[in-house]
Amino acid sequence: MRISMHQDQFVILNSKNERVIENSIRAQYHSDLLESIDIPFDAKIQIHIGGIYHNKSFAKERSIKIFTNLDENLKNRIVIENDDRLYTLKDCLEINKQTDPNYIRYISS
């Protein structure tokens, strides 16, 4: 059996609102739950990149910056998903290149 988690639309790591980012990072509890029951790191937490906020390049850079400051165990579990609206698979690959590829893995929706 495979276990994974898909965050809702309120998990937005690149939000312009710091409170939204703080609340999104609290999604750490999903990682903590998986670890507490000894689920290996192949159990992933799927998220979307977030908004564009009138500047897609800046929004992607913000995603990368926020990601690099996350807890190591959470980084090991996160996968990003293109949303076919704002961020394409190509965008996900670009973000992946600029982060440690051992952490973020892209998946298509």
N, C-alpha and C positions, 0 to 999 in steps of 0.2 A: 504494500500500500504506500502511495506517495502522499506526503503532506506538504501543502504550501498554503500561503495566505495572500489574498489580494486586497490591498488597501482601498478604501473608498475615495471618492473625489475630494475629500477634505484634507487628505494628506498631500501637502504641496510644499516640497522642500525649497522651491525657488520663489516662494511668495514674496511680495514686497512688504507684507505685514509680518513683523517679527513675531507677533503672538501666534500667527498661523504656523510659522516655522517651528516655534517652541512646541506647539501642540502636535505638529507632525512628527517631530523627533520623539515625542512621548510614545509613538507607535513602537518604540523600543521594546515595550512589554511583549509584543509578539515574538521578538527574538528571545527575550528572557523565558517566555513560556516554552518555546521549542527547546531551548537549552536545559530547562528544568526537567524535562522528560527525556533527556539524552537523545534528541533527534539530531542526526548528523547535519552538517552544513549543506547537504544537497537539498534540504527543505528550504525553500525560498520564500521571500516576501516580495511580492510584485507591486511596483508603483509606476505611476505615470510621471513624466518629467515635471509637468506643471503648466503654468501660463506662459504667454509670450510677453505680455506687458508692453506692447508697442516697440520692443527691441529684442528680437529673437536671440541675437548673438549675446547680448548682455544676460538674458534669462538663462541661456545655456551655461555661461560662465558662472552665474550665481549657483546653479544646480551643482556644478563641479565643486565650487568653494564650500558649499554647505556639506556636500557628501564627504569631502576630505576631513571634515571635523567630527564625523559621526564615530560612535563606538566601534571598535574593530569587529566585534561579533556581529553587530548589525550590518556593517559593510559586507561581511561574508555571506549574508543572507539576501541582500537586496538584488533584485533584477529590475531593469527598466523596460517599459513597454511603450512602443509607439502607439499613438492614439488615432492615427489616420486622419487627424484634423489639424492639429497644431504642430506635432512633431512626427516626422517620418522615420522610417527605419534608418535612413542615412543620418539623420540627426542623432539617433541613439548610438550609431556606430561612432560618430564624431565625439560624442560625450565619452563613450567607452575608451577611445584612444587617449583622451586627456586625463583619465583616471587610471588607477591600477587595474589592468585587465583581469587580475586575479579576483577582483571584487565584483564590479558591475558586469553583468552579462546582459546583453540585449535580447529581447524576444519580441516577436511581432504579434500584434493582436489579431 
